[in-house]
Amino acid sequence: MTHSALPYLILGITCSAHAADDLEHAFGTEEAISLATGYTQPLFEAPASATVLTAADLQAVGAQTVQDALQLVPGFLVQALDGRASVTTVRGITSRTLILVDGIPVPSTLLQHYMTVDYMLLNNVKRLEIVRGPASSVYGADAVAGVINVVTKTSANSEGEVGVVGGSLDTYGGWLRQDLRLSAADISIYLGGRSTDVNDEIIASDLQSSLDARQGTNLSRAPMQFPTKRDLVEARADARIGNWTVRAHYQDIYNAQWGFTGALSPTATADSRLYGSTVLYKSALSPSLEFSGFLDYGNVNQPAEGDLFPPGAFGNAFPDGVLVAYEIENDRLRSEGTLLFTGWNRHTVRLGAGVLRNEFRVNYENRNFIVRGGQFLPTGTFGPHGGVDDRWGLPDVNQTTYYGYLQDQWAIARDWNLTYGVRADEYSDVGGTINPRAALVWNSRRNLTFKALYGRAFRPPSIFESYSEGVYTARGSSRVKPTTLDSAEVSANFRTEHMSTSVTLFSYQQDELIQVIPDAASPRGTSYINRGSETGSGAEIETTITLPYNFRLHGGYAYQERHGDNSQQNVNVRFSVPHAVNFDVTWNYNDWRAGLASLSVFDRKRGRSDSRPPAEDYTLVNASLIRRNIAGLFDVSFSVHNLFDEDARDQSESLSSVAFDIPRPGRSYLMTLSTRR
């Protein structure tokens, strides 16, 4: 990195975000949450539609990844793009969902968050805090559809543990978590790894199959098992000394098969290595003024290589196949600070500022083709730029963002709280954006709370949408502006000793949608532009009931509807699910625990240009059984995913790109053995 870190360090230690003595306090407890405002308050009073899932909740239903966990949250749905990557939809909105780990945003890189929730294991997760709806006034870019905060285990909130896991789909792995006390330092160390095939469904045809039918060839590798194998290694370390906390993390996803990118390939892989560190400082200037700060560095390195089409493709113009190998890298340096002031009667004021530096670069890009008019043309050489000094797929990009935010929570009466605030972000390349919020919470009775919420959010163009040369994706443009979203919602929460029910109604409008249009000047024949608006509305119901004999029922229903002509033109309509029902039941008896969780999806639609009928409705059921304290030492769990082997499918983009819908994994089994240290 060529720039100095000194300005970031100075900012990071002179002002800061509110934190408490440990993560349990800083990020809330089971019935509290900090994600909505940046400081802890009761979940039912938080100015947001929020859900908290604890490690016990997740273990009870056999959840293994964050993607599994989101199945329990009304309004959230994670769907496959191509077997390698996924997209998280919230309330039918396909704009990005921001993911935090212990309050720090996860680098999104070039692939955004498509390679996140289905790659994040839960072995080291203490709890998940999940907010539905926009949160850019607090967290800035990408907090459009929702925010997920992954709170990890530490010596302050968990025991040490070692475990192993194995099951079908050639799945095996293990983890270790250890707490240490060295002099004045509390240290937590976590190591984990897993290998799995993810999905062993058979793919009957691919894009090459369509080409074979037209050209009279037989080159497709279909039918074959869905190439979705991946190996993962991850490590985290936390050290706490007085007012200071130092964290380091590493994740390596390797041998990760492509799934399909038009044509199936058993050898194509796209890996992802993420490492970074964070330094946090927190203190109290006075009884009414707190400050803390962090400096966070992250690096993502993503090499990929493989064949886009098999040997002999396009009339044997590519005897070795359409080949590509590249490596992209992202350095990210962020410093942020916040002051929290409670010295004014009935007011809690949060003021913060930060700076983010992003550096994207292509370390190498080799291929044996160029793209003209949307067609692959052979160069006869496998090398940089296709061996003919063609344009790069993506140039190196440096981007700096400055931001600041102000929020006040005002107790305007004994049972009324008004939260209002604004955040401004200024990007060095795409300009500035201002995002306000307002939330009124009324505790009309001890067990009945009403909320009225408004928020604006934005998602800036991706690096591809701004800078792509049109080789691998549509051509980008510096004229592409951020997509904005305005959202309003009202909700009511009623609770008793054994039951809690929430009902939410929401509506939104997205403007300056980023879409793809034909462009003869682009090598691929398409370009990104801002075009059109989209409105939507819906409702969510979530209920938790505690029954005699240690039974707990939890369920939700989500209704989503997109409005206007543009909503059907956008191919992302395939990710919007008008009706979804989630349900889970858990049971505890002494050292036994059992759980059952289901997700049902109904009445999906396709884009207007897609003539295929919508994919069929489906219901997925997962089950688990846990026995704790065997011989006072071991815990054993057994889980089954897709218990009834449902043929569930996520809708593919279009008939011309992928003729079939993408199958979800069939029935699979998993067993874990662990012991607490």
Secondary structure, DSSP 8 states (H G I E B T S, - for coil): --S-SHHHHHHHHHS-----SSHHHHT--TTEESTTTSS-EEGGGSSSEEEEEEHHHHHHTT--BHHHHHTTSTTEEEEESSBS-EEEEETTB-S--EEEETTEE----TTTTTTTTTT-BSTTEEEEEEEES--HHHH-TT-SSEEEEEEE--TTT---EEEEEEETTTEEEEEEEEEEEETTEEEEEEEEEEEE-----EE---HHHHHHHHHT------SEE----EEEEEEEEEEEETTEEEEEEEEEEES-B-BBSSSB-SS-EE-EEEEEEEEEEEEEEETTEEEEEEEEEEEEEEEEEEEEE-TTHHHHTBTT-EEEEEEEEEEEEEEEEEEEE--STTEEEEEEEEEEEEEEEEEEEEEEEEEETTEEEEEEEEEEGGGTT---SS--EEEEEEEEEEEEEEEEETTEEEEEEEEEEEETTTEEEEEEEEEEEEEEETTEEEEEEEEEEEE---HHHHH--SSSSSB--TT---EEEEEEEEEEEEE-SSEEEEEEEEEEEEES-EEEEE-TTSTTSEEEEE---EEEEEEEEEEEEEETTTEEEEEEEEEEEEESHHHHHSGGGGG--SEEEEEEEEEEETTEEEEEEEEEEE-----TT--S-----EEEEEEEEEEEEETTTEEEEEEEESTT----EE--S-TTT-SS-EE----EEEEEEEEE-
